[in-house]
C-alpha cells in the first residue's frame, strides 16, 4: 500500500500496519540467519529486531521517500536500516549499566532473554549492519547518495545524536534539570534518529536543500511531541499497553517533560508541537497528507 495514497482510504493505524508488514518482510531477509558457531548472535539480533514494534521511524523514511518518488525497494532498504539502528539503541539502553529495563516490546529485554554480553554484541552488530545495507549499491546507484546516507546516520547515532543524548540522560539521573537540558537530551536521544528517518527520503530522491530543511523542522517538533507522549505514557499507561515497564522515570528520579510541566501542560505542549510539525509540511501540499495525519496520531497514541 502506498503510504501517502492511504490518505483517504485507510486510517493511519491501518496504513502503519500494512507498512509494518512490508518492513518486517525485508528485515526477515536482511538479518543474518542463525548458523555456524556464531548462531547465538544471529538469534539475539532476530529476537530483538523482529519483536512487535511500532516501526515508527522506518515508516517515516518510507513516507518521506514517497514525496520524491523514490523506488520502493530503495526506500525499504533505508527504512530497515533505520529500524536496525533504533533497535541497537534500545538493546544497549536496556542494559543494567544504562536504563536497566527488564521488558521491551512486550517481551523480556535482550539481556534478560540471553545475557548481557550477548546483548552488547547484538547491539554492536545491528548498527554496522544498518550501515552495510545503506552503503550497498542496491540501495542507490549513486555513490554520493549512499555516502550521504551513511554520514547522516553516523551523525544521528553518535555523540551529536543518540549516544550524546544517552550520556545526558545518565548525568541528570537523580539530579535537577531544567527544560532546556531535557529538551536537548531528547532532541539527541530520540529526535536525531527521527530527523534522519525524515531526511533519508529526501536524500534518496536528491531533493533540494529547502525540502530537507522543511523535513528536519517537521522532525524536530514531531520528535519532541513523540517524547512528551512517551513521558505521559510512563505516568498514565500500563505495561500491557506500552510493552515496557511504566513508572520507571519517577522511580529513577528522572527529570522529564511531565515532571517539569505537569500532565496537563505536557499534553498541551505535545499538541502545540504537532501543529507546528504539520505547518512545516505546507510546502509539500497534499503530497504530505499522511505525514500530517501521522503527527496528529502521535499525540493521540496509547502505546
N, C-alpha and C positions, 0 to 999 in steps of 0.2 A: 504494500500500500504506500502510495506517495504520501509523505508527511504533510506537506503544505496543502496538497489537494484534499486532505481529510478535513478541511476547514468547515465544510457544510454538510459532510456526510456522516461523520462519526464524532464521538466525544473525544476529548483529549486523552482520557484513560484508554479508550479503545484503540486510538492511534498508537499510543505508547505500548500497549500490549502487543500489537502487531509488529511494531518496530523491534521490541524486545526479543520476540521470537526469531526475527531475522538476525539480529545481533548475536543471539545465543548460538544460532546455527554456525555462524562464522567463527565464533570463539571455539566451538567444539572442534572445528577443522584446524585451527591455527595453534591451539595449545598442544604441547608435546604429549604423545601417547605414553602411558606407563610401560616401560620396557627396560631391560638391562639392569645392571646393579644400581643405577640411579633412579629406578622406577618410583621410589618413595617421594622424590622431589616432584615428579610429574603428577603423582596422585594428590599431593598437597596443593599444587598450583590449581589443579582442576577443582578440588574441593572448595577452595576459596573463591575462585572466579565464577564458577558455574552455580554457586548458591543463588537462590532467588533474590534479585535486586531490582531497584527502580530503573537502572540503566539511564538515569537522567542525563549524565554527561555525554555518553555516546549518542543519545537521541538528539541532543543539541548539535553535535557535529553533523549528523545526518540532515537535520533541518536547515542548518546554515549552508550546507553543501547544495541543497536543492535550490537555494536562492540564486546560485550561479551555474545551474545546470551541470553540476559535476556528475560524471558517471557513477552509478550506484555502487559498483564494485570498489572503486577507489574510496568513495565516502565510507563504505562499510569497513574497509581496512583501517582507515584512520579512526573511525568510531570504536573499533575493537581495541586499537592501541590506547585510546583514552581510557577505556574500561580497565585494561591491564594496569595502567599507571595508577588509576584510582584504587584498584584492589590492592596493589602493592602498599599504598599509603595506609589503607585500613589494616592490613596484616601487621605492619610494623607499629601502628598506633595502638593496637590492641595488646601489645606485649606488656608483661609486668613492669618493665623498666620505663614504659611510656604511660598510656592511659589505663592499663591493666583491666581490660574488658574481657569478660568470660563468654559473652554472646555477641554474635554478629549475623545479621540477615536471618534471624530465626533459628540459628544452629550454633553449637559451640564454636568459639573463636578457633582459628587455626592452631594456635599454640596449645589449646586445650585438647583439641581432637588428635593432634600429632604430638609435638613437643616444641620447646622454644627454639632450639637450634634449627629444626626443620622449618619453622615459621620464618625465621630470619633468612634462611636460604631461599625459601619460596618467594619472599618479597624481593630479595636480591635478584632472583631470576625473572620475575614478572616485568620489572622496569626495563631491563635491556631487551627483553622480547618485544616490548612496545616500540622501542627504537628500531629494532631489526625489521619489524613489519613496515614501519613508515619509510625506512631507507631503501626498501626493496623496489625495484623498477615496476613491479605490478601495481604499486600504489600510485605512481605518477611517472610518465615518461620523461619529464623534465627534471634533471638532477637538481637544479636550483630550487625547485619547489620542494623536493624531498629534503634538501639541506635546511630550508627554512622551517619545515615542519619539525625536524629533529631539533633545531636550535630553539624554537619556540617552546617545545615540550620540555627541553632541558631547563629552560628558564623557569617554566611553571612548576617544575618538580624540585628545583634546587634551593639554594639559600635565599633567593629572591622570590620564592614561591612556597610550596608545601612544607619543605623542611624548615625554612625560616619561620613559618607560622607555627609549626610544632614546637620550635625552640621557645618562642614567645609563650606558647601555651604552658610549657613546663615551668618557665620562670615566674609566671604570675599565679601559679597554684598556691592557694592559701595566703595570697598577698592581695592587697587592694590594687585595683587597676581602673583607670578612667576610661571613658567611652572611646577616646582616641586610640588608646592601646588595644582595646578589644576589637575595634574596627580594623586596625592594622593587622592584628593577628588573623582575623577571619578573612580579610582580603587576600592574605598569603596562603593560609592553610586550606581554605575552602574555595575562595574566589579565583585563585590563579589558574587552577585546572579548568574551572568553568569558563574562564576567559579564553583559555586555549581551545577548548571544545568549540566555542562560538566562532573564534577566528579561523579555525582549521578549514572550515568550508570555504572561506574567502581566499585562503592561501591556495587550496586545491584549484579554485576557479580563477586564480590570477586576478582577483578583484582589485579595484583601485584602493589606495590608502584610505580614502574617505569612508569606504564601506567597512574596512577593518576597524576604523575608529568608532563607527556607529555600533558595530557589534561588540567591541570591547566595552563601550559605555553601557550598552544593554546588559552585558555580562556582569559588570561591576555592581550595578544595582540589583540585578537578579540574584547574584551570589550572596549579597548581604541579606536580602529578603529570605532566601533559602535557609541561611544560617539562623536567622531570628526564629523562623518556624521550627527549626531543629531544637533550638533552645526552649521554645514553648512546649514542644512535644516531650522534652525531657522532664518538664514540670507537670504537664497535664495528660500526657499519653500513657499507654500501657506497654509492657514488654511484648504482648501479643500483637499489638498494632505496629510497633516500631521495629520489632525483631532484635532489639538490643535492650540492655539494662537501662531503666529510666531512674531519675532522681540522682544520677551519678554526679552531675555538676555541683549540686548543692552539698552532697556528701564530701566532695573533694575541696569544697570552698572555692570553687572556680568563679571568677567574675565573668558573667555572661550578659548578653543584651537584656535578658529578662531580669536578672539580678539587679542590674543598674537602672533599668527603665520601669520595671513592674510589668505585669502581664498585659494590662490594657494598653499602655503606651507602646509596648513592644509590638503588639498586634497591629496597632495603628501605623507604626513606623514601617512594618513589613508591607502593608497595603500601599503606603506612600511610595516606597521603593519600587514596588511592582508597577505602579502607574508611571514612575519615571523611566523604568526599563522599557515599557511599551512605547513611550514617547520617542525614545531613541531610534525606533524602527520605522518611524513615519517615512523616512527616505526610501524605504523599500515598498511602500504601498501595500496592496492586498497580498503581495507575494509572501509577506511575513505574517500572515494571519495566524498560522499555528504558533509561531514564536510568541506572539502577543497573547494568545489564549493560554499558552504554557505558563507565562508569567503570572496570570491570574490563578491558574491551577496550583502553582507552588504555594501561594499563601492560604489556600483552602485545604491543603492535603492533611491527611490524618496519620501518615506514616512516612 
